[in-house]
Amino acid sequence: MTSAWELEKLCAQIMDKHIKYFTDLLGAENIITDDQKLAWARDYTKAYTINPRFVVFPQTTIQVSEIVKYCNTHKIAIVPSGGRTGLSGGAVATEGEIVVSTRRMTKVFEINSIEKTIHVQAGVVTKDLQKKALENNLYFPVDFASSGSSHIGGNIATNAGGIKVIRYGLTRAWVLGLQAVLADGTILDMNNACLKNNTGYDLKELFIGSEGTLGIITEALIKLTTPPNDLVVSLLAAPSLEKVLELFSLSQSMKLPLTAYEFFTQFGLLRVQEHTELQNPFEKLYPFYALVETEKTGDDHDKKLEAFIEKALEEGLVVDGVQAQNSQQAKDFWGLRENISESISAIEVAHKNDISLPLSKLAIFCSELETLIKTQYPGFEVVLFGHIGDGNLHVNYIKPKDMDKTEFYKFAHHADEAMFSLVKKYGGSVSAEHGIGLVKKDFLHYTRSPEEIRTMKLIKKALDPNSIMNPGKIF
């Protein structure tokens, strides 16, 4: 019978064997085995115990293929990792997995001004891709608060949305081609530079939003567009969420050329002021704020925007408003919205959520959610903000000061279940942007039917029979 000491020694020998293989393949500088590995095995979620085996940093698709092939042979689980900005636990390693980070896969192969495309490795940071496009008088419109650290591969793997969805759509709309490594090490090149390619299954669509459960995205061919004209940012104060929604309807009926329509609350504004140097542009505080960004698409833009605001004031949808007079002020207005999540995390212990609902159901949903939290979780403070123009709502629970952190996360999970029941009731989705990961896998059935989930599992089994690719996520 093998003793505990002998078993521990055998496990150490096996571990040393694995480490040697990856060191020989990648070089010692591209593998982390000490405690520094913990930082590379987590995302923005805080509720999980991090336990990676080690972290590797490939630089080419071929290296990724060799890593995955080896792991598949030895039945070693893999967690693909990008910028680690997610909020669903999708890039968290908790069960001794090997973390495969795309951090050093940052090549920009080509930017094609005629085709309006850019070919990049998966580790290119979103903001860097945006800058590269602008240098060539082109534009990548997918944008969000974490664009300075998120990777394009992670954006694709979660089908990221952000602040411009109302005008430009989700990441999916901008992916022309993909390269991914399957669980057996096969390198799959999907699609090409053709806008029209009607030849059977569009396999790349499987990987967009798959959260690394089907393979590792290593390269992408991204569509670009022309930069927008000058953008005008207005910050409008509203007396209620209902008025914020009515204001959006008014913008649609008056055909305002929106590029973004965001909202936040007084609580969010105060937290941003507390955490940053940004100031309240109004002389007083208001319950709700709508950030409206429009593009100067014609000579009548200013008159159209002025007429919109005047009508909003007349109808009581807006009680005050300011318009950015320069690019810095526009940036500051955006900062009041985009710094909310970071500011809350810096000051409070919070549980974060992103959901989506039909616009017509948002007001009644929020009203019922407020009642639910007050009656069942009376110590919780709820902070709402989001991309309200596309029905995307961010819901944050703030930990009561006298509640233990572990107890808070337990209660937050229960609150999620109650909230997701409301989401289901009103035909919404339990995840608008950040995917399912670990955080929401218990709630997938609130949005997807049993038939859909069964089909997803069949696809997972077909492409990853040994279940090494980000196991435990989504399902």
CORHU-V485195 format. One record per residue. N is the residue number from 0. D_FIRST is the distance of its C-alpha to the first C-alpha in Angstrom with 2 decimals. Layout:
BEGIN
N/D_FIRST  N/D_FIRST
END
This chain:
BEGIN
0/0.00  1/3.82  2/6.33  3/9.60  4/11.47  5/9.74  6/10.12  7/13.63  8/14.43  9/13.64  10/15.83  11/18.45  12/18.63  13/19.18  14/21.75  15/23.46  16/23.75  17/25.43  18/27.70  19/28.76  20/29.73  21/31.87  22/33.32  23/34.42  24/35.84  25/37.67  26/38.06  27/36.56  28/39.44  29/38.39  30/34.91  31/34.10  32/30.65  33/31.71  34/32.98  35/36.11  36/34.19  37/34.53  38/38.28  39/37.83  40/35.45  41/37.89  42/41.28  43/43.95  44/41.91  45/40.66  46/38.53  47/35.12  48/32.30  49/32.12  50/28.78  51/29.23  52/26.82  53/29.86  54/33.44  55/35.14  56/38.90  57/40.04  58/43.73  59/44.33  60/43.55  61/42.03  62/39.53  63/38.67  64/38.21  65/35.77  66/33.78  67/33.59  68/32.83  69/29.84  70/28.56  71/29.10  72/27.17  73/24.14  74/24.64  75/25.57  76/28.01  77/31.41  78/34.02  79/37.45  80/39.55  81/43.27  82/45.51  83/43.26  84/46.34  85/45.16  86/45.06  87/42.64  88/39.27  89/39.30  90/38.30  91/35.68  92/32.06  93/29.85  94/26.47  95/25.58  96/28.02  97/29.85  98/33.47  99/35.96  100/39.23  101/42.60  102/44.15  103/45.14  104/46.40  105/49.96  106/52.26  107/55.46  108/56.18  109/59.58  110/62.01  111/64.51  112/67.72  113/69.14  114/66.18  115/65.42  116/61.72  117/59.21  118/56.10  119/53.32  120/49.64  121/47.63  122/47.35  123/51.11  124/52.04  125/54.35  126/57.09  127/57.07  128/57.52  129/60.37  130/62.04  131/61.73  132/63.36  133/66.20  134/66.86  135/67.67  136/69.74  137/67.08  138/65.08  139/61.54  140/62.06  141/58.55  142/58.47  143/56.80  144/56.20  145/53.01  146/54.62  147/54.46  148/50.66  149/49.57  150/48.82  151/50.57  152/47.26  153/46.19  154/49.64  155/49.23  156/45.68  157/47.01  158/50.55  159/51.94  160/55.35  161/57.09  162/60.70  163/62.55  164/61.15  165/64.41  166/66.20  167/63.64  168/60.72  169/56.94  170/55.04  171/54.73  172/58.47  173/58.24  174/55.45  175/57.02  176/54.07  177/50.38  178/47.71  179/44.11  180/40.73  181/38.83  182/35.07  183/34.73  184/36.83  185/40.11  186/43.13  187/45.54  188/49.18  189/50.91  190/54.68  191/57.14  192/60.19  193/62.11  194/63.07  195/63.42  196/60.61  197/60.66  198/58.32  199/55.71  200/52.89  201/53.08  202/49.40  203/49.85  204/50.61  205/47.03  206/45.78  207/48.43  208/46.93  209/43.46  210/41.82  211/39.63  212/37.76  213/39.15  214/39.24  215/40.39  216/44.16  217/45.13  218/48.91  219/51.76  220/55.40  221/57.15  222/60.61  223/63.09  224/66.48  225/69.61  226/69.67  227/71.34  228/74.76  229/75.24  230/73.16  231/74.64  232/72.45  233/73.81  234/72.26  235/73.64  236/73.27  237/73.03  238/73.31  239/70.49  240/67.75  241/70.01  242/72.62  243/70.12  244/69.39  245/73.10  246/73.72  247/71.34  248/73.18  249/76.43  250/75.14  251/74.37  252/77.73  253/79.56  254/77.55  255/76.41  256/74.56  257/71.28  258/68.45  259/66.50  260/66.86  261/64.57  262/64.69  263/63.40  264/64.28  265/65.85  266/62.48  267/61.13  268/64.26  269/64.02  270/60.40  271/61.29  272/64.24  273/62.08  274/59.51  275/61.89  276/65.48  277/66.67  278/69.59  279/70.77  280/73.58  281/75.35  282/77.36  283/75.43  284/72.18  285/71.82  286/69.19  287/68.33  288/68.81  289/69.00  290/68.62  291/70.65  292/70.58  293/73.17  294/74.18  295/77.79  296/78.27  297/82.05  298/85.15  299/85.09  300/81.62  301/82.94  302/85.42  303/82.79  304/80.36  305/83.21  306/84.27  307/80.70  308/80.41  309/83.90  310/83.16  311/79.85  312/81.78  313/84.50  314/82.05  315/80.13  316/76.90  317/77.03  318/78.44  319/78.20  320/77.25  321/77.09  322/76.96  323/75.37  324/78.18  325/76.15  326/72.75  327/71.44  328/72.41  329/70.81  330/67.59  331/67.83  332/68.34  333/65.25  334/63.39  335/64.16  336/62.23  337/59.46  338/58.47  339/57.83  340/54.08  341/53.48  342/55.88  343/54.20  344/50.75  345/52.26  346/53.87  347/51.91  348/48.45  349/48.94  350/47.26  351/48.82  352/49.51  353/51.58  354/53.00  355/55.95  356/58.58  357/61.83  358/64.53  359/66.52  360/63.69  361/62.81  362/65.29  363/64.46  364/60.71  365/61.09  366/63.27  367/60.75  368/57.88  369/59.90  370/60.51  371/56.86  372/55.65  373/58.42  374/57.73  375/53.92  376/52.90  377/55.95  378/54.57  379/53.76  380/56.19  381/56.32  382/57.46  383/58.71  384/59.65  385/59.33  386/60.85  387/62.94  388/65.02  389/62.13  390/60.78  391/57.83  392/57.26  393/54.95  394/53.98  395/52.62  396/51.63  397/52.16  398/49.99  399/52.05  400/52.23  401/50.96  402/47.89  403/44.35  404/43.16  405/40.01  406/42.19  407/44.76  408/42.44  409/41.32  410/44.99  411/45.82  412/43.35  413/45.13  414/48.46  415/47.44  416/46.78  417/50.22  418/51.87  419/50.30  420/51.67  421/55.08  422/54.37  423/53.63  424/56.72  425/58.91  426/57.40  427/55.73  428/52.47  429/49.59  430/49.36  431/52.44  432/51.12  433/47.59  434/45.63  435/42.86  436/39.74  437/37.49  438/40.40  439/42.15  440/39.71  441/39.92  442/43.66  443/44.01  444/45.27  445/48.21  446/49.70  447/48.18  448/48.49  449/45.60  450/46.93  451/46.91  452/43.36  453/42.15  454/43.96  455/42.51  456/38.96  457/39.87  458/41.13  459/38.00  460/35.81  461/38.11  462/38.13  463/34.56  464/32.36  465/29.09  466/30.52  467/30.04  468/33.61  469/33.95  470/31.72  471/32.55  472/36.16  473/39.11  474/37.05
END
